[in-house]
Amino acid sequence: MAQLTSICVYCGSNAGADPAYAEGARILGKAMAAQGIRLVYGGGAVGLMGIIARSVLDAGGNVLGVIPQFLKDREVMLREASELIVTADMHERKRIMFEHADSFLALPGGIGTLEELVEIMTWAQLDRHRKPIIVANINGFWDPLTALFGRMTEAGFLTKAFLANRVVLPVRFVDTIGEVIPAIREGLASVERADLAGEAPAHG
């Protein structure tokens, strides 16, 4: 059974309108630090990205930020992170985040968060990795996405039922922050450490 050592978190560069999103990020950051789980994230200093990273750091945890050069140049990088990797572009950023994480979590966010989540789900659907993917559906934020997946299934486009009983490993939707880490550990229970290497598909 693989041990949980790191979580790659996808989330918004804004805090969002619902205070529950920021509070969830703070609670999760503290829990990760307390359990010795490293945060791997996009390196930003603002929004939910900054909130969860600072929460981990404030609680004595470890944070790896991975940010492309063009965003670093805009001075939105969290310089206090334990380790920072600056990449040439977004594709390299995703590959490095994939390589340094043994699980993935989506908090509420915008187009970038959605894109990262769907891409890592696609890689799983194509059997490119077995790393657990958790979606934190705080206050129903991701309900429209689950409805869309349901529509895709009904229309015959989703051949793997991601939403059957809300869990088909490695993808799982949870409703509260408190469920996140236990859900990831459960997902890792059937995975060997060697299987976590996976292979991030190359981008052209």
C-alpha positions as CSV (number, residue, x, y, z in Angstrom):
1,M,0.0,0.0,0.0
2,A,1.4,3.4,-1.0
3,Q,1.7,6.0,1.8
4,L,0.3,9.5,1.4
5,T,3.2,11.9,1.2
6,S,2.0,14.7,-1.1
7,I,-1.2,16.2,-2.5
8,C,-1.3,18.3,-5.7
9,V,-4.0,20.9,-5.1
10,Y,-5.8,22.7,-8.0
11,C,-7.7,25.8,-6.8
12,G,-8.6,29.3,-7.7
13,S,-6.4,32.3,-7.9
14,N,-9.3,34.2,-6.4
15,A,-10.8,33.4,-3.0
16,G,-14.4,33.1,-4.3
17,A,-17.6,34.7,-3.1
18,D,-18.4,32.0,-0.5
19,P,-16.3,32.3,2.7
20,A,-16.5,28.5,3.0
21,Y,-14.0,28.1,0.2
22,A,-11.3,30.1,1.9
23,E,-12.1,28.4,5.2
24,G,-11.9,25.0,3.7
25,A,-8.5,25.8,2.2
26,R,-7.2,27.0,5.6
27,I,-8.5,23.9,7.4
28,L,-7.0,21.6,4.8
29,G,-3.6,23.3,4.9
30,K,-3.4,22.9,8.7
31,A,-4.4,19.2,8.4
32,M,-1.8,18.5,5.7
33,A,0.9,20.1,7.8
34,A,-0.1,18.2,10.9
35,Q,0.0,14.9,9.1
36,G,3.3,15.6,7.3
37,I,1.7,15.8,3.8
38,R,3.5,18.1,1.4
39,L,1.5,20.6,-0.7
40,V,2.3,20.7,-4.4
41,Y,0.5,23.5,-6.1
42,G,0.8,26.2,-8.8
43,G,3.0,28.6,-6.8
44,G,0.6,31.5,-6.6
45,A,0.4,34.0,-3.7
46,V,-3.2,35.1,-4.2
47,G,-6.7,33.6,-3.9
48,L,-7.3,30.1,-2.6
49,M,-3.8,29.1,-3.9
50,G,-2.1,31.6,-1.5
51,I,-4.5,30.8,1.4
52,I,-3.8,27.0,1.4
53,A,0.0,27.5,0.9
54,R,0.3,30.0,3.7
55,S,-1.9,27.7,5.9
56,V,0.5,24.8,5.4
57,L,3.5,27.0,6.0
58,D,2.1,28.7,9.1
59,A,1.5,25.2,10.6
60,G,5.1,24.1,9.9
61,G,4.4,22.1,6.8
62,N,6.2,21.8,3.4
63,V,5.1,23.5,0.2
64,L,6.4,23.1,-3.3
65,G,5.3,25.8,-5.7
66,V,5.5,25.2,-9.5
67,I,5.0,28.4,-11.6
68,P,5.7,29.3,-15.2
69,Q,8.1,32.2,-15.9
70,F,5.4,34.5,-17.3
71,L,3.4,34.3,-14.0
72,K,6.6,34.8,-11.9
73,D,7.2,37.9,-14.0
74,R,3.8,39.2,-12.9
75,E,5.0,38.9,-9.3
76,V,2.1,36.7,-8.2
77,M,4.5,33.9,-6.9
78,L,4.6,33.0,-3.2
79,R,8.2,33.5,-2.5
80,E,7.9,32.0,1.1
81,A,7.3,28.5,-0.3
82,S,9.6,25.8,0.9
83,E,10.7,25.1,-2.6
84,L,9.9,26.9,-5.9
85,I,10.3,25.6,-9.4
86,V,10.0,28.0,-12.3
87,T,9.1,26.4,-15.6
88,A,9.3,27.5,-19.2
89,D,5.6,27.1,-19.8
90,M,2.3,25.7,-18.5
91,H,2.9,22.2,-20.0
92,E,6.2,21.8,-18.1
93,R,4.4,23.1,-15.0
94,K,1.8,20.3,-15.2
95,R,4.3,17.6,-15.8
96,I,6.4,18.6,-12.8
97,M,3.4,18.9,-10.5
98,F,2.3,15.4,-11.7
99,E,5.8,14.0,-11.0
100,H,6.0,15.4,-7.5
101,A,2.5,14.4,-6.3
102,D,1.0,11.1,-5.4
103,S,-2.6,12.4,-5.3
104,F,-4.7,15.2,-6.7
105,L,-7.3,17.4,-5.2
106,A,-9.6,20.0,-6.8
107,L,-11.0,22.8,-4.6
108,P,-13.3,25.4,-6.1
109,G,-11.8,27.5,-8.8
110,G,-12.2,28.9,-12.3
111,I,-11.3,27.8,-15.8
112,G,-7.7,26.9,-15.0
113,T,-8.8,24.7,-12.1
114,L,-11.4,23.0,-14.2
115,E,-8.9,22.4,-17.0
116,E,-6.3,20.9,-14.7
117,L,-8.9,18.7,-13.0
118,V,-10.4,17.4,-16.3
119,E,-6.9,16.8,-17.8
120,I,-5.8,14.7,-14.8
121,M,-9.1,12.8,-15.0
122,T,-8.5,12.2,-18.7
123,W,-5.0,10.8,-18.0
124,A,-6.6,8.4,-15.4
125,Q,-9.3,7.4,-17.9
126,L,-6.6,6.6,-20.4
127,D,-4.8,4.5,-17.8
128,R,-1.8,6.8,-17.6
129,H,-1.8,6.8,-13.8
130,R,-3.5,5.4,-10.8
131,K,-3.0,8.3,-8.4
132,P,-6.2,9.2,-6.5
133,I,-8.2,12.2,-7.6
134,I,-10.5,13.9,-5.1
135,V,-12.9,16.7,-5.9
136,A,-14.0,18.8,-2.9
137,N,-17.6,19.7,-3.6
138,I,-17.8,22.5,-1.0
139,N,-21.4,23.8,-0.7
140,G,-22.2,22.1,-4.0
141,F,-19.7,24.1,-6.0
142,W,-19.0,21.2,-8.4
143,D,-22.7,20.1,-8.8
144,P,-22.9,21.4,-12.4
145,L,-19.9,19.4,-13.3
146,T,-21.3,16.2,-11.9
147,A,-24.5,16.9,-13.8
148,L,-22.5,17.4,-17.0
149,F,-20.7,14.1,-16.4
150,G,-24.1,12.5,-15.9
151,R,-25.3,13.9,-19.2
152,M,-22.1,12.7,-20.9
153,T,-22.8,9.2,-19.6
154,E,-26.4,9.2,-20.7
155,A,-25.4,10.4,-24.1
156,G,-22.9,7.5,-24.4
157,F,-19.6,9.6,-24.3
158,L,-18.4,8.5,-20.8
159,T,-17.5,4.9,-20.9
160,K,-16.1,4.8,-17.4
161,A,-18.7,5.7,-14.9
162,F,-16.8,8.3,-12.8
163,L,-20.0,9.0,-10.9
164,A,-21.2,5.6,-10.0
165,N,-21.9,5.8,-6.3
166,R,-19.7,9.0,-6.5
167,V,-16.6,6.9,-6.5
168,V,-14.7,5.0,-9.2
169,L,-11.1,5.0,-8.2
170,P,-9.0,6.9,-8.8
171,V,-11.8,9.6,-9.0
172,R,-13.9,10.5,-6.0
173,F,-16.2,13.4,-5.1
174,V,-16.5,14.4,-1.4
175,D,-18.7,17.1,0.2
176,T,-16.5,18.2,3.1
177,I,-12.9,19.1,3.7
178,G,-12.7,16.6,6.5
179,E,-13.3,13.8,4.0
180,V,-10.4,14.7,1.7
181,I,-7.4,13.1,3.4
182,P,-9.2,9.9,4.4
183,A,-10.6,9.6,0.8
184,I,-7.1,9.9,-0.6
185,R,-5.7,7.4,1.9
186,E,-8.5,5.0,0.9
187,G,-7.6,5.5,-2.8
188,L,-4.0,4.8,-2.1
189,A,-4.8,1.6,-0.2
190,S,-5.1,-0.4,-3.4
191,V,-2.0,1.2,-5.1
192,E,1.6,0.2,-4.7
193,R,4.2,2.9,-4.4
194,A,5.8,1.8,-7.7
195,D,2.5,2.4,-9.4
196,L,2.4,6.0,-8.5
197,A,5.2,6.9,-10.9
198,G,2.7,6.9,-13.8
199,E,3.5,8.8,-17.0
200,A,2.4,12.3,-17.8
201,P,1.5,12.5,-21.5
202,A,3.8,14.7,-23.5
203,H,2.3,17.9,-24.9
204,G,3.1,18.8,-28.5
